[in-house]
Amino acid sequence: MERRYAQSYLETESYKGHVTLLEISKVTEPLYVTYDDKNICIAGDGYLWLQQFPSDKRHSVTTMFDARGKIVQWYIDICYMNGVGENNIP
């Protein structure tokens, strides 16, 4: 897989926490998930994954965009805590 990654820490009136962006340039094979009878591609050439890790919250949100910029899925993780690892990655 060919990809680019960026991250930032934001502190605004309405949001405080880390935000990451994964740009998927090229995949060996697209990744599909199935919900009910619907097969949805969540990772393919040109896809973007925007992740939000709000400080002092117990969830994170991943928004997955297709190559045209259309949202194909929101994924919410419920977690014990948000933070950064030793490598400074949320």
Backbone hydrogen bonds, N-H to C=O, Kabsch-Sander energy under -0.5 kcal/mol:
donor,donor_aa,acceptor,acceptor_aa,energy
2,E,26,K,-2.6
4,R,23,E,-2.2
6,A,21,L,-2.0
8,S,19,V,-2.4
10,L,8,S,-0.5
10,L,17,G,-3.1
12,T,15,Y,-3.7
17,G,10,L,-2.6
18,H,53,F,-1.8
19,V,8,S,-2.7
20,T,51,Q,-2.5
21,L,6,A,-2.8
22,L,49,W,-2.6
23,E,4,R,-3.0
23,E,21,L,-0.6
24,I,22,L,-0.7
24,I,47,Y,-3.0
25,S,2,E,-1.9
25,S,23,E,-0.9
26,K,2,E,-1.7
31,L,43,A,-2.6
32,Y,30,P,-0.5
33,V,40,I,-2.6
35,Y,38,K,-2.5
38,K,35,Y,-3.0
40,I,33,V,-3.3
40,I,38,K,-0.6
42,I,31,L,-2.8
42,I,40,I,-0.5
43,A,31,L,-1.2
46,G,24,I,-2.0
47,Y,24,I,-0.5
47,Y,44,G,-2.1
48,L,65,F,-1.9
49,W,22,L,-2.3
50,L,63,T,-2.7
51,Q,20,T,-2.7
51,Q,49,W,-0.5
52,Q,61,V,-2.7
53,F,18,H,-3.0
55,S,16,K,-2.8
57,K,54,P,-1.1
60,S,77,D,-1.9
61,V,52,Q,-2.0
62,T,75,Y,-3.0
63,T,50,L,-3.0
64,M,62,T,-0.5
64,M,73,Q,-3.0
65,F,48,L,-3.1
65,F,63,T,-0.5
66,D,70,K,-2.7
69,G,66,D,-2.0
72,V,64,M,-3.1
73,Q,64,M,-1.3
75,Y,62,T,-2.8
77,D,60,S,-2.4
77,D,75,Y,-0.5
79,C,58,R,-2.1
79,C,77,D,-0.5
82,N,57,K,-0.5
85,G,89,I,-2.2
88,N,85,G,-2.1
